[in-house]
Amino acid sequence: MIEPTTTTRAAARIDWNSGTARSLRKKRYAADRRLRFYGIAAISIAVLLLGILLTSLVSTGYLAFVQTHVTMDVAIDPEQVPVDNPAEGNYRAIVADAVQRLFPDIDGRSELRNAVGIVTNGAQVMLRNQVISDPSLIGKTFSIQVPVSDPYDQLYKDVIDRDLPENRRRLNDEQIALFETLEDRGLIEAKANWALLFNADSRFPELAGLAGAIVGSFYALLLCFVISFPVGIAAAIYLEEFAPKNRWTDLIEVNINNLAAVPSIIFGLLGLAVFIQVFGLPRSAPLVGGLVLALMTLPTIIIVTRNSLKAVPPSIREAALGIGASRHEVILHHLLPLAIPGILTGTIIGMAQALGETAPLLLIGMNAFLTSPPGGIMEPATSLPTQIFIWADSPERGFVSRTSAAILVLLGFLILMNAIAIYLRSKLERKW
Amino acid sequence: MTGYLSLTIILFSLAAFYVGRSAATRFAVAGDRLAVHSRPIYHGAFAAIWVGLPALVLVLVWLLFQDGVVRTLVVQSLPPSLTEGASSSQISLFVSEIRNVAAGRIFAEPRPEIAAAAERYASWTVLANWAMVVVALCMMALALFLARVRISPRYRARQSFERALDIIMISSAALAILVTFGIIVSLTYEAIQFFRLVPPTEFFFGLNWEPQIAIRADQVAGTGAFGAVPVFTGTLLIAAIALIVAIPVGLLSAIYLVEFANRRVRGIVKPILEILAGVPTVVYGFFAVLTVAPAVRQTGSLFGIAISPNSALVAGGVMGIMIIPFISSLADDALKAVPQSMRDGSLALGATPAETITKVLVPAALPGIMGGILLAASRAIGETMIVVMAAGLTANLTANPLEGVTTVTVQIVTLLIGDTAFDNPKTLSAFALGLVLFVVTLCLNVAALKIVQRYREKYE
């Protein structure tokens, strides 16, 4: 044991300005600065990565919000389109004739085939729909704007480099020359690509859109909300206000916290084995998707609701009980109205998570190729994230920018939902 | 049909509410006010809930089971010439054909037996639907009658209504348990089917994974090998890379945000990190394929290293980005939970902030941080979309991050996309993998939750 007096004397002997003490101090301060620097570096890395992620999506995706169109004159010949049955017309030939008129000086089959290839494959269908909806067009000549097919769209957007050697391009010199004559005559125009939002999926990138996926996601989310919101709140109220504290409720507690962290693909397996195999619900349907998403969102809503109920000051509960309200009345008349802003905020964030969920929907088959939006919750459908997955897997060059654009649309919805949640929180939340 | 029925149930409940309330109001007006036990609104609510709730439950249960029952009946009614000796996958082919014909999606002239069965299927479905409507309506009428008979001045309508609420709440809480139960039962059931075909020893210790066997006789495919060890090691490799990326970045940024940053910096940086957490995983997957994989390959070729296009490095690295906010927010909570007195005590002894952090705060917060890391590991193991898009498909027993490896989740997705028959080891093996995944993540989650909980109690 050292005596206290010696320690004080030893302490007194330390010369704080000596070289060693100074260099020691310097080292310690340097260590402090280093830790700060590491912290800043870590945050910068995270922010930088987010920046790279968003930049790469925007830089490839913005192209898909514009679609190159070509203007051409079509003549609906009554010989090719029967007046009494416009659906039966030979629109393929009409489009070919229109293209031929664009290039009066070409002949030869291969040249013409190249020229027809400039116009999208869907032009005949678009023309057909237009004539069916307005049969008075039969016998008339009018000009329409149709999308150009994907390679020419890429060419016009300079994704395909015209200066590359011919064998490394997707279009040969002849095809580019044909397209350039159209450009010179001012028939090519880039327009806002509303088809991206209002068309359903297609094998041709220039026609593919997100309408089916948006409708499918909407149905699935609606069902998810209708199920998980009331059930989650009811379960949370029971667990928070009524359940006795014993081993069973502890088990439920652990169970719910665990469910919130179970990998989403497990819910997909559950949906496949139970809803589709056992109950025979239709594959690919938003009904099953919504049920699976509801089971996934349920723990989130339960946890959020319990926290919001806990945040209501006990004085309110006690005051209500004191003037003779029953326990149910305390909850229905006082606690729940006060907790609802927090519950809503959490629910919207949970819904946003559900909107981005992909893996379980893949397993229940919501990655089908469908060219029309679903008519109801029992019909096959895709969802926004699964559509992104399908497009990301497609080999056509045009789908790369469309995938990015679809991701930007999805992120737009997510930002909107989160903005609503933040707005609700700031507007409705009460500070006690 | 179901939509109209739900609407009818809602309207019926509203009518019941009105009937109950007006009856109770009449008592209240006619007699001594104090003699009425419950307020009129409770009589209404009592009638509405007991009319609507049973009907709603009936419709739900009916819808869940109707198709299965009709399907079984139709299959039984098929002539024995078709069903004799048919395997379950053939039967399910018949069923889907019958369904298609019944729904009018006819591609070729169906066989007469199938056409007849489709007719039966359609008519029985219609019959079942109408039966559901009739039963539901009868039930609601009966419930309304019983409720109306019960309503009297002394009737305890509020208690009865609250009892119904209790039932709703308890069954909702039970549903949360039912989900776990359903996961365990369905995975275990299918996994047992799998282990009947493939011995567990091969699955857990075999080194060769080639599940793409022929399901139909005319398919060209591998012979089938179900040794899952390379799949497990691939999962661990990618998860480890993800954690190596995420732990330092997440932990250091949490330390900076809690201990050094001022309020304004925190207010800006925390939401940015939360954006990283809110980005859907399919977006990260596409990012990995679009940007990260080419960049990594180019960097590799710069140094003359050949990097596989779907290397574990890319998948793990991008997964790491996804996990950063997860670790950072849990470490943030853990550091904040350390009592201020410990911080002040250390600083008062002359320690620099960095010394306080490394010698006092981090050791004190370690259980919480460890819990967060365990949860992040569970996340990384169960993450699906990033690896489905960026990692490989072939099982490869290697620890080299530059090669392609496959994971449990990738295998589950590739094995189950497109195939519906549940009678061959290929599809069933996905459920065995799923069971392993569930058990492992369950252990990690429960351990993490226990650690975090105990830690929280320590400082409260």
Interface residues (C-beta under 8 A of the other chain):
Chain A: R28 Y29 A31 D32 R34 L35 R36 Y38 G39 I40 A41 A42 I43 I45 A46 V47 L49 L50 I52 L53 S56 L57 T60 P230 V231 G232 A234 A235 I237 Y238 L239 F242 A243 I252 V254 N255 I256 N257 N258 L259 A261 V262 P263 S264 I265 I266 F267 L269 L270 L272 A273 V274 I276 Q277 V278 F279 G280 L281 R283 L295 L298 P299 I302 S326 H328 A352 Q353 L355 G356 E357 T358 A359 L362 L363 N367 P385 I388 F389 A392 V400 T403 S404 I407 L410 L411 L414 N418
Chain B: L64 F65 D67 G68 R71 R158 E162 L165 D166 I168 M169 I170 S172 A173 L175 A176 I177 V179 T180 G182 I183 S186 L187 Y189 E190 P248 V249 G250 L251 L252 S253 I255 Y256 L257 F260 A261 V269 I272 L273 I275 L276 G278 V279 P280 T281 V282 V283 Y284 G285 F286 F287 V289 L290 T291 I321 I324 P325 S328 T352 P353 A354 E355 I357 T358 L375 S378 R379 I381 G382 E383 T384 M385 V388 M389 T409 I412 V413 L416 I417 T420 F422 A430 F431 G434 L437 F438 T441 L442 N445 V446 L449
